[in-house]
Amino acid sequence: MLSQKIKEYREKAGLTQLQLAEAIGYERSTVARWENGSLEPYASVVKAIAEALKISVAMLYDE
């Protein structure tokens, strides 16, 4: 699930929700909503998330 992958790779990167949010130009609360599954990021945002986490987009969707 995308929400779990965002959290997993954010934590592996040693970033807080706030640090990730600032890196991609969003609010920390938005990152929290992505991670708890109540909001799905747009595809263009997924690319920015992957870049900020220094991973591929495919890794966020890989089961």
Backbone as JSON Lines, residues from 0, in Angstrom:
{"i":0,"aa":"M","n":[0.84,-1.18,0.0],"ca":[0.0,0.0,0.0],"c":[0.89,1.25,0.0]}
{"i":1,"aa":"L","n":[0.54,2.2,-0.84],"ca":[1.35,3.42,-1.01],"c":[1.58,4.14,0.31]}
{"i":2,"aa":"S","n":[0.54,4.26,1.13],"ca":[0.68,5.0,2.39],"c":[1.75,4.38,3.28]}
{"i":3,"aa":"Q","n":[1.78,3.07,3.36],"ca":[2.78,2.39,4.18],"c":[4.18,2.56,3.61]}
{"i":4,"aa":"K","n":[4.29,2.54,2.28],"ca":[5.59,2.68,1.64],"c":[6.17,4.08,1.85]}
{"i":5,"aa":"I","n":[5.31,5.1,1.78],"ca":[5.8,6.46,2.01],"c":[6.4,6.55,3.41]}
{"i":6,"aa":"K","n":[5.67,6.05,4.4],"ca":[6.16,6.1,5.78],"c":[7.44,5.27,5.93]}
{"i":7,"aa":"E","n":[7.44,4.07,5.38],"ca":[8.59,3.18,5.49],"c":[9.86,3.83,4.94]}
{"i":8,"aa":"Y","n":[9.77,4.35,3.73],"ca":[10.96,4.93,3.11],"c":[11.32,6.29,3.7]}
{"i":9,"aa":"R","n":[10.34,7.02,4.2],"ca":[10.65,8.28,4.9],"c":[11.47,7.99,6.15]}
{"i":10,"aa":"E","n":[11.03,6.98,6.9],"ca":[11.74,6.62,8.12],"c":[13.13,6.07,7.8]}
{"i":11,"aa":"K","n":[13.25,5.25,6.74],"ca":[14.56,4.74,6.34],"c":[15.51,5.87,5.95]}
{"i":12,"aa":"A","n":[14.94,6.94,5.38],"ca":[15.75,8.09,4.98],"c":[16.1,8.97,6.18]}
{"i":13,"aa":"G","n":[15.51,8.68,7.33],"ca":[15.79,9.45,8.53],"c":[15.13,10.81,8.55]}
{"i":14,"aa":"L","n":[14.01,10.92,7.83],"ca":[13.3,12.19,7.75],"c":[12.04,12.18,8.61]}
{"i":15,"aa":"T","n":[11.71,13.32,9.17],"ca":[10.43,13.47,9.85],"c":[9.38,13.81,8.79]}
{"i":16,"aa":"Q","n":[8.12,13.76,9.19],"ca":[7.06,14.17,8.27],"c":[7.26,15.62,7.85]}
{"i":17,"aa":"L","n":[7.66,16.46,8.79],"ca":[7.88,17.87,8.49],"c":[9.02,18.06,7.49]}
{"i":18,"aa":"Q","n":[10.1,17.33,7.66],"ca":[11.23,17.46,6.73],"c":[10.84,17.03,5.32]}
{"i":19,"aa":"L","n":[10.1,15.94,5.2],"ca":[9.64,15.51,3.89],"c":[8.7,16.54,3.29]}
{"i":20,"aa":"A","n":[7.78,17.02,4.1],"ca":[6.82,18.02,3.63],"c":[7.53,19.26,3.11]}
{"i":21,"aa":"E","n":[8.49,19.75,3.85],"ca":[9.23,20.94,3.42],"c":[10.02,20.69,2.14]}
{"i":22,"aa":"A","n":[10.55,19.47,2.0],"ca":[11.35,19.13,0.82],"c":[10.52,19.15,-0.46]}
{"i":23,"aa":"I","n":[9.23,18.88,-0.34],"ca":[8.38,18.8,-1.53],"c":[7.33,19.91,-1.6]}
{"i":24,"aa":"G","n":[7.36,20.83,-0.63],"ca":[6.48,21.98,-0.67],"c":[5.05,21.74,-0.2]}
{"i":25,"aa":"Y","n":[4.89,20.83,0.76],"ca":[3.57,20.54,1.32],"c":[3.58,20.73,2.82]}
{"i":26,"aa":"E","n":[2.41,20.67,3.43],"ca":[2.28,20.77,4.88],"c":[2.53,19.4,5.51]}
{"i":27,"aa":"R","n":[3.02,19.41,6.75],"ca":[3.25,18.16,7.47],"c":[1.95,17.38,7.61]}
{"i":28,"aa":"S","n":[0.85,18.08,7.81],"ca":[-0.44,17.4,7.97],"c":[-0.83,16.64,6.7]}
{"i":29,"aa":"T","n":[-0.43,17.14,5.55],"ca":[-0.71,16.44,4.29],"c":[0.08,15.14,4.22]}
{"i":30,"aa":"V","n":[1.35,15.2,4.6],"ca":[2.17,13.98,4.62],"c":[1.56,12.98,5.6]}
{"i":31,"aa":"A","n":[1.11,13.44,6.75],"ca":[0.48,12.55,7.73],"c":[-0.75,11.88,7.13]}
{"i":32,"aa":"R","n":[-1.54,12.63,6.38],"ca":[-2.74,12.06,5.75],"c":[-2.38,11.03,4.67]}
{"i":33,"aa":"W","n":[-1.3,11.3,3.93],"ca":[-0.84,10.3,2.95],"c":[-0.45,9.02,3.66]}
{"i":34,"aa":"E","n":[0.26,9.18,4.78],"ca":[0.76,8.01,5.5],"c":[-0.34,7.22,6.21]}
{"i":35,"aa":"N","n":[-1.4,7.89,6.63],"ca":[-2.47,7.14,7.3],"c":[-3.54,6.67,6.31]}
{"i":36,"aa":"G","n":[-3.35,6.98,5.04],"ca":[-4.24,6.47,4.0],"c":[-5.52,7.27,3.79]}
{"i":37,"aa":"S","n":[-5.67,8.4,4.48],"ca":[-6.89,9.18,4.32],"c":[-6.84,10.1,3.1]}
{"i":38,"aa":"L","n":[-5.65,10.22,2.5],"ca":[-5.48,11.04,1.31],"c":[-4.46,10.37,0.41]}
{"i":39,"aa":"E","n":[-4.73,10.34,-0.88],"ca":[-3.83,9.73,-1.86],"c":[-3.12,10.86,-2.62]}
{"i":40,"aa":"P","n":[-1.78,10.84,-2.65],"ca":[-1.07,11.9,-3.39],"c":[-1.25,11.74,-4.9]}
{"i":41,"aa":"Y","n":[-1.26,12.88,-5.6],"ca":[-1.3,12.85,-7.06],"c":[-0.03,12.2,-7.6]}
{"i":42,"aa":"A","n":[-0.09,11.67,-8.81],"ca":[1.07,11.01,-9.42],"c":[2.28,11.93,-9.47]}
{"i":43,"aa":"S","n":[2.06,13.19,-9.79],"ca":[3.19,14.12,-9.87],"c":[3.83,14.33,-8.5]}
{"i":44,"aa":"V","n":[3.04,14.23,-7.45],"ca":[3.56,14.37,-6.09],"c":[4.32,13.11,-5.7]}
{"i":45,"aa":"V","n":[3.85,11.96,-6.14],"ca":[4.55,10.71,-5.85],"c":[5.97,10.78,-6.41]}
{"i":46,"aa":"K","n":[6.11,11.37,-7.59],"ca":[7.45,11.53,-8.18],"c":[8.32,12.42,-7.3]}
{"i":47,"aa":"A","n":[7.76,13.51,-6.79],"ca":[8.51,14.41,-5.92],"c":[8.88,13.72,-4.6]}
{"i":48,"aa":"I","n":[7.96,12.92,-4.07],"ca":[8.24,12.17,-2.84],"c":[9.41,11.22,-3.08]}
{"i":49,"aa":"A","n":[9.35,10.48,-4.17],"ca":[10.43,9.54,-4.49],"c":[11.77,10.26,-4.64]}
{"i":50,"aa":"E","n":[11.76,11.38,-5.31],"ca":[13.0,12.15,-5.47],"c":[13.54,12.61,-4.12]}
{"i":51,"aa":"A","n":[12.66,13.09,-3.26],"ca":[13.09,13.56,-1.94],"c":[13.64,12.42,-1.09]}
{"i":52,"aa":"L","n":[13.09,11.23,-1.28],"ca":[13.54,10.06,-0.52],"c":[14.68,9.33,-1.21]}
{"i":53,"aa":"K","n":[15.07,9.8,-2.4],"ca":[16.16,9.21,-3.19],"c":[15.9,7.74,-3.51]}
{"i":54,"aa":"I","n":[14.67,7.5,-3.95],"ca":[14.26,6.16,-4.38],"c":[13.5,6.31,-5.69]}
{"i":55,"aa":"S","n":[13.2,5.17,-6.32],"ca":[12.41,5.21,-7.56],"c":[10.91,5.22,-7.22]}
{"i":56,"aa":"V","n":[10.13,5.73,-8.13],"ca":[8.67,5.71,-7.96],"c":[8.19,4.28,-7.83]}
{"i":57,"aa":"A","n":[8.78,3.37,-8.59],"ca":[8.38,1.96,-8.54],"c":[8.51,1.38,-7.14]}
{"i":58,"aa":"M","n":[9.5,1.83,-6.4],"ca":[9.69,1.31,-5.04],"c":[8.51,1.66,-4.13]}
{"i":59,"aa":"L","n":[7.86,2.78,-4.39],"ca":[6.7,3.17,-3.58],"c":[5.47,2.31,-3.89]}
{"i":60,"aa":"Y","n":[5.44,1.72,-5.07],"ca":[4.29,0.9,-5.46],"c":[4.58,-0.6,-5.35]}
{"i":61,"aa":"D","n":[5.84,-0.96,-5.13],"ca":[6.23,-2.36,-5.06],"c":[5.64,-3.02,-3.83]}
{"i":62,"aa":"E","n":[5.02,-4.15,-4.01],"ca":[4.48,-4.9,-2.88],"c":[5.57,-5.79,-2.38]}
